[in-house]
Amino acid sequence: MTNNPGGIRWQDGTPAYNAEVKKMTKEEKIDELTDWIVESMDMSALESYVRNHLNEYYSSDDGVEDFETNYEEMKEIKGDDS
């Protein structure tokens, strides 16, 4: 049995469907899914998603050091007049 139902061929005679389709790795599948999700979000949904995740991360034990570093960098860029 072939993966070329009906024996469809290109003009050069090669099968139109190649039976040796490349298997995607999990990382490639994750990249593809991530791209699709981000592309399907409107800007307000994307902004909300990022805000929620950043708030959660900076509030966690894992994000404490990044919070301190990033906050200081932000203050340096923005200035202290806020």
BELGIFEN-V961469 format. One record per backbone hydrogen bond with DSSP energy under -0.5 kcal/mol. NH is the residue of the N-H (numbers start at 1). CO is the residue of the C=O. Records with the same first field share a line. If there is no record, write none. Layout:
# BELGIFEN-V961469
NH->CO / CO
This chain:
# BELGIFEN-V961469
7->4
8->5
10->14
13->10
16->8
18->16
19->17
21->19
29->25
30->26
31->27
32->28
33->29
34->30
35->31
36->32
37->33
38->34
39->35
40->36
41->37 / 38
46->42
47->43
48->44
49->45
50->46
51->47
52->48
53->49
54->50
55->51
56->52
57->53
58->54
59->55
60->56 / 57
63->57 / 60
64->61
67->63
68->64
69->65
70->66
71->67
72->68
73->69
74->70
75->71
76->72
77->73
78->74
79->75
